[in-house]
Amino acid sequence: MTDALSEMPTFPMARAAQCPFDPAPELSRRMEEAPVSRVRLWDGTTPWMVTRYEDVRAVLADPRVSVDVTQPGFPHTNAVSRARDAQMKTLMQMDAPEHITQRRLMTADFMIKKMEALRPRIQHLVDGLIDEMLAGPNPVDLVEAIALPVPSLVICELLGVPYTDRAFFQRVAGALVMDEPDPAQAMAASEELSGYLDDLVEKKNAEPGDDVLSRLAVEQYRTGAMTRQEISTMGQLLLVAGHDTTANMIALGTAALLANPEQLNAVRDGDPGLVANAVEELLRYLSITHTEARRVAREDLEIGGRLIRKGDGIVVVKSTANRDPSVFADPDALDVHRKARHHVAFGYGPHQCLGQALARVELQVVYGTLYRRIPTLALAVPLEQLTFKHHAVFYGVRELPVTW
């Protein structure tokens, strides 16, 4: 396969309708035939695309590549992505040493031990939502009944955001993670959420509570170490990423299990160890970051036998890395007994997901409770009638009608 522009596929690529849980067929073909090759983006730029597991990990851990979206050559996947990146600089767009400094401010709040301490609270929330679901109409949309409320409630409590405002932040967060052709809606949503959080930080400064935003207001804003805007930007990242990613994994993971009854039965009847294993396998199998990881080379480097020049953009494809047959046997099969903890769904290297411990606990509680308490859970419509989020940062289902 050559890198002639006429033969370059356009990224992102469409998934096959008959295989909604798999990466786009062209991505899989590239992994097999041209694992490091050029792709074309919406604006005509032609970054490199890296698709195999070892190469993906190498790029994500390499200090010679940058996440700085202002660097010439950085690959923006669409107009919304470029506008978003230009307006808001978060941990995801910072290189060392700035990234290290900012990340350290949040590390203690998301430590494994602290997230595990939340397990009883999350269990209580999940049980309560299932009680409400069972007492309500049948069928029901699982996205609205379980998938959205669980991570929304948890991240609101952690950050100190009033859950009564959930309709507002879910609406604006939804606009922020949808990759529509016109960026105006996403930018307006970002400004709206930024203003809301900016006001909230001021309130926390006046009357601090036991939450992340209060701590940042007292320790950083009062001391002049961070501006109110910087704290609200960090809060925006945590709020949006902290509920949208897990919400999509709850719903999409449930859809995948319902489409694989033997695997669903194993999770339903399994002990906590098996459930934890299933979470890792579903993270590997689904790899919901639709726009993948993006970088730009700060100097010349070689990846997978190809020379990538300084200033070249790089699209790092975690979804194919997690289906690499040299790392995962029979990778296109969902096998909840598989040992898959070494997947790269949360990334790899210095920018791996800050909230992964929280996501794991939330998913373990939901997967370990929902199917056990509702053993007859089933799709209320055929799988092919589900509407998937093909134009979003995080892949998932818009609605998941279920019955029991």
C-alpha positions in Angstrom: 0.0 0.0 0.0 1.4 3.4 -1.0 1.0 6.7 0.7 -0.3 8.4 -2.4 -2.9 10.9 -1.5 -5.4 9.3 -3.8 -5.2 6.1 -1.8 -5.4 7.7 1.6 -8.5 7.0 3.6 -10.2 9.9 5.4 -10.2 9.8 9.2 -12.4 9.2 11.2 -13.7 6.2 9.4 -17.2 4.7 9.4 -17.9 1.6 11.4 -19.7 -1.3 9.7 -23.4 -1.2 10.5 -23.5 -5.0 10.9 -20.6 -4.9 13.4 -21.3 -1.8 15.6 -18.9 -2.9 18.4 -15.9 -3.3 16.1 -13.4 -0.7 14.9 -14.0 0.6 11.4 -13.1 -2.1 8.8 -10.6 0.2 7.1 -8.8 0.7 10.5 -8.5 -3.0 10.9 -7.2 -3.4 7.4 -4.6 -0.7 7.9 -3.4 -2.4 11.1 -2.8 -5.6 9.1 -1.4 -4.1 5.9 0.0 -0.6 6.7 0.2 -0.2 10.5 2.0 3.2 10.2 0.6 5.1 7.3 -0.9 8.4 6.2 -4.5 9.4 6.5 -6.4 12.5 5.3 -8.3 14.7 7.7 -11.2 17.1 7.0 -8.9 20.0 6.3 -6.7 18.2 3.8 -3.8 17.6 6.2 -2.2 14.2 6.1 -1.0 13.0 9.6 0.4 9.6 10.3 -1.9 6.9 11.7 -0.4 4.4 14.1 -2.5 1.3 14.6 -0.6 -1.6 16.3 -0.3 -2.1 20.0 3.4 -1.8 20.5 3.7 1.2 18.2 0.7 2.9 19.9 2.3 2.5 23.4 5.6 3.7 22.0 4.1 6.9 20.7 2.0 7.6 23.8 5.0 7.2 26.1 7.5 9.1 23.9 8.6 12.5 25.2 9.4 13.5 21.6 5.7 13.8 20.8 3.5 16.6 22.0 -0.2 17.0 22.9 0.0 20.8 22.5 -2.8 21.7 20.1 -1.2 25.0 19.2 1.9 23.3 17.7 2.0 23.5 13.8 1.0 20.1 12.4 -1.2 19.0 15.3 -4.1 16.9 13.8 -7.5 18.3 14.5 -10.2 15.8 13.5 -12.8 18.3 12.5 -13.8 22.0 12.8 -15.3 21.5 16.3 -12.1 19.8 17.5 -10.0 22.7 16.3 -12.3 25.3 17.8 -12.6 23.4 21.1 -8.8 23.0 21.3 -8.2 26.7 20.6 -10.7 27.8 23.3 -9.8 25.6 26.2 -6.4 24.3 27.3 -6.8 21.4 29.8 -4.5 18.7 31.1 -5.1 16.8 27.9 -3.3 19.6 25.9 -0.4 20.2 28.2 3.2 18.8 27.9 5.6 18.4 30.7 6.5 20.2 32.9 3.2 22.1 32.9 1.2 18.8 32.6 3.0 17.3 35.6 2.3 20.3 37.8 -1.4 20.5 36.9 -1.9 16.7 37.2 -0.4 16.6 40.6 -3.1 19.0 41.8 -5.7 16.3 41.1 -3.8 13.0 41.7 -4.8 12.6 45.4 -8.5 13.1 44.6 -8.5 10.2 42.2 -6.1 7.7 44.0 -7.2 4.0 43.8 -7.7 3.8 47.6 -9.9 6.9 47.6 -12.0 5.6 44.7 -12.4 2.2 46.4 -13.7 3.9 49.5 -16.5 5.3 47.3 -17.7 1.7 46.4 -20.4 1.5 49.1 -21.8 4.9 48.1 -21.8 3.9 44.4 -23.4 0.6 45.3 -26.2 2.4 47.2 -26.8 4.8 44.2 -26.9 1.9 41.7 -29.3 -0.1 43.9 -31.6 2.9 44.3 -31.7 3.6 40.6 -32.5 -0.1 39.8 -35.3 0.1 42.4 -36.7 3.1 40.6 -36.3 1.4 37.2 -38.1 -1.7 38.4 -40.9 0.3 39.8 -41.3 2.4 36.6 -42.4 1.7 33.0 -41.3 -1.3 31.1 -39.6 -1.0 28.6 -37.3 1.8 29.6 -34.2 3.6 28.2 -31.3 2.3 30.1 -29.2 5.4 29.2 -31.6 7.7 31.1 -32.4 5.2 33.9 -28.9 4.0 34.8 -26.1 4.9 32.4 -26.2 8.7 32.8 -27.3 9.0 36.4 -24.6 6.8 38.0 -21.5 8.7 36.8 -23.3 12.0 36.9 -24.2 11.6 40.6 -20.7 10.5 41.5 -18.8 13.2 39.6 -21.2 15.8 41.0 -20.5 14.7 44.5 -16.8 14.6 44.0 -16.5 18.0 42.4 -19.2 19.7 44.5 -21.5 20.4 41.6 -25.2 20.4 42.6 -26.9 17.4 41.1 -30.0 19.4 40.7 -28.2 21.2 37.8 -27.6 17.9 36.0 -30.0 18.7 33.1 -28.0 21.8 32.4 -24.5 20.2 32.5 -25.6 17.1 30.6 -27.1 19.3 27.9 -23.9 21.4 27.5 -21.6 18.4 27.9 -23.5 16.6 25.2 -22.9 19.5 22.8 -19.2 19.6 23.7 -18.6 15.9 22.8 -20.6 15.8 19.6 -18.5 16.4 16.5 -21.1 18.3 14.4 -20.0 20.2 11.3 -20.6 23.7 12.8 -18.5 24.4 15.9 -20.7 27.3 17.0 -23.0 25.1 19.2 -20.0 23.4 21.0 -18.3 26.7 21.6 -21.5 28.3 23.0 -21.9 25.3 25.3 -18.3 25.6 26.4 -18.7 29.2 27.3 -22.0 28.5 29.1 -20.4 25.7 31.2 -17.3 27.8 31.9 -19.4 30.6 33.2 -21.4 28.3 35.4 -18.3 26.7 36.9 -16.6 30.1 37.3 -19.5 31.3 39.4 -19.5 28.0 41.3 -15.8 28.4 42.2 -16.5 31.8 43.6 -19.3 30.3 45.8 -16.9 27.5 46.9 -14.3 30.1 47.9 -16.9 31.9 50.0 -18.4 28.8 51.5 -16.1 25.8 50.9 -17.4 22.2 51.4 -15.8 18.8 51.3 -15.3 18.5 47.5 -12.6 19.0 44.8 -13.7 22.5 43.6 -13.8 23.7 47.2 -10.3 22.4 47.8 -9.0 24.1 44.6 -10.7 27.3 45.5 -9.2 27.4 49.0 -5.7 26.0 48.1 -5.2 27.5 44.7 -7.6 30.4 44.0 -7.2 32.1 47.4 -3.4 31.9 47.3 -3.2 33.2 43.7 -1.7 29.9 42.5 -4.5 29.5 40.0 -7.1 31.8 38.5 -10.8 31.1 38.8 -10.9 30.5 35.1 -8.1 27.9 35.3 -10.0 26.0 38.0 -13.3 26.2 36.1 -11.5 24.8 33.0 -10.1 21.9 35.0 -13.6 21.4 36.5 -15.1 21.4 33.0 -12.7 18.6 31.8 -13.5 16.5 34.9 -17.2 17.0 34.7 -17.6 16.2 31.1 -15.1 13.4 30.9 -16.1 12.1 34.3 -19.6 11.3 33.3 -19.8 11.0 29.5 -17.2 8.3 29.2 -18.5 6.0 31.9 -22.1 6.6 30.8 -21.2 5.4 27.3 -19.4 2.4 28.7 -22.3 1.4 30.8 -24.8 1.5 28.0 -22.6 0.2 25.2 -21.1 -2.5 27.4 -24.6 -3.7 28.3 -25.6 -3.7 24.6 -22.5 -5.8 23.8 -23.3 -8.3 26.6 -27.0 -8.5 25.6 -25.7 -9.4 22.1 -23.5 -12.1 23.6 -25.7 -14.0 26.1 -23.1 -16.5 27.2 -20.8 -13.6 28.2 -23.7 -11.9 29.9 -24.6 -15.0 31.9 -20.9 -15.3 33.0 -20.9 -11.7 34.3 -24.3 -12.1 36.0 -23.2 -15.3 37.8 -19.6 -14.3 38.4 -17.8 -13.3 41.5 -16.3 -9.8 42.0 -13.0 -11.0 40.4 -14.8 -12.1 37.2 -16.8 -8.9 37.1 -13.6 -6.9 37.4 -12.1 -9.0 34.6 -15.2 -8.4 32.5 -14.8 -4.6 32.9 -11.2 -4.8 31.5 -12.4 -6.9 28.6 -15.2 -4.6 27.7 -12.9 -1.6 27.9 -10.6 -3.4 25.5 -13.3 -4.7 23.2 -15.2 -1.4 22.9 -12.5 1.3 23.0 -15.0 4.2 23.0 -12.7 7.1 22.3 -14.0 7.5 18.7 -11.6 10.3 17.7 -8.6 8.4 19.2 -5.5 10.0 20.7 -3.7 12.8 18.7 -0.1 14.0 18.9 2.5 16.0 16.9 6.2 15.1 16.6 8.5 17.6 18.3 11.5 16.0 16.5 12.2 13.3 14.0 11.5 9.8 15.3 11.0 6.3 13.9 7.8 4.3 14.6 7.1 0.9 13.2 9.9 1.3 10.7 8.6 4.6 9.3 10.4 8.0 9.7 8.1 10.6 11.2 9.4 14.1 10.8 9.3 17.0 13.2 6.0 18.8 12.8 4.1 15.7 11.5 0.8 15.0 13.1 0.1 11.5 14.5 -3.3 9.8 15.1 -2.9 7.1 17.7 -5.6 4.4 17.2 -6.3 2.7 20.5 -9.3 0.8 19.2 -7.1 -1.3 16.8 -4.3 -1.6 19.3 -6.8 -3.2 21.6 -7.6 -5.7 18.8 -4.0 -6.5 17.9 -3.8 -10.3 17.4 -0.2 -10.3 18.4 -1.2 -9.2 21.9 -4.8 -10.5 22.3 -5.7 -13.9 21.0 -8.9 -14.0 18.9 -9.2 -10.2 19.5 -12.6 -9.7 17.8 -14.3 -12.1 20.3 -15.7 -10.7 23.5 -14.4 -13.0 26.3 -15.0 -11.8 29.8 -12.6 -14.5 31.1 -9.7 -12.9 29.2 -6.9 -11.2 31.1 -7.0 -7.9 29.4 -5.8 -5.3 31.9 -2.9 -4.4 29.7 -5.3 -2.7 27.2 -4.8 0.9 26.2 -8.4 2.1 26.5 -7.3 4.5 29.2 -4.3 5.5 27.2 -0.7 4.9 28.2 2.2 7.0 29.4 2.0 10.3 31.2 -1.4 11.3 29.8 -3.3 8.1 30.7 -6.7 8.8 32.1 -6.7 10.4 35.5 -10.1 9.0 36.4 -9.5 5.4 35.5 -9.8 4.1 39.0 -13.1 5.8 39.5 -14.4 4.5 36.1 -13.4 0.9 37.1 -15.2 1.0 40.4 -18.4 2.5 38.7 -18.4 -0.1 36.0 -17.7 -3.0 38.4 -20.6 -2.0 40.5 -23.0 -1.5 37.6 -22.1 -4.6 35.7 -21.9 -6.6 38.9 -25.4 -5.5 40.1 -27.6 -4.8 37.1 -27.7 -8.2 35.5 -27.8 -10.0 38.8 -30.8 -8.0 40.0 -32.6 -8.1 36.6 -31.6 -11.6 35.3 -34.2 -11.3 32.5 -32.9 -8.0 31.1 -33.2 -8.0 27.3 -33.1 -5.5 24.4 -36.6 -4.1 23.8 -35.7 -3.6 20.1 -33.5 -5.5 17.7 -29.8 -4.7 17.9 -29.8 -3.3 14.4 -32.4 -0.7 15.3 -30.1 1.0 17.9 -28.8 4.4 17.0 -25.0 4.7 17.6 -23.0 7.9 18.2 -20.9 7.9 15.0 -20.2 11.6 15.2 -19.0 12.1 18.8 -15.8 12.1 20.7 -17.0 9.0 22.7 -18.7 6.2 20.9 -21.9 4.8 22.4 -25.7 4.4 21.9 -28.0 7.3 22.0 -30.8 5.2 23.6 -30.8 1.6 24.9 -34.5 0.4 25.2 -34.5 -2.6 27.5 -37.2 -4.8 29.0 -37.4 -7.6 31.6 
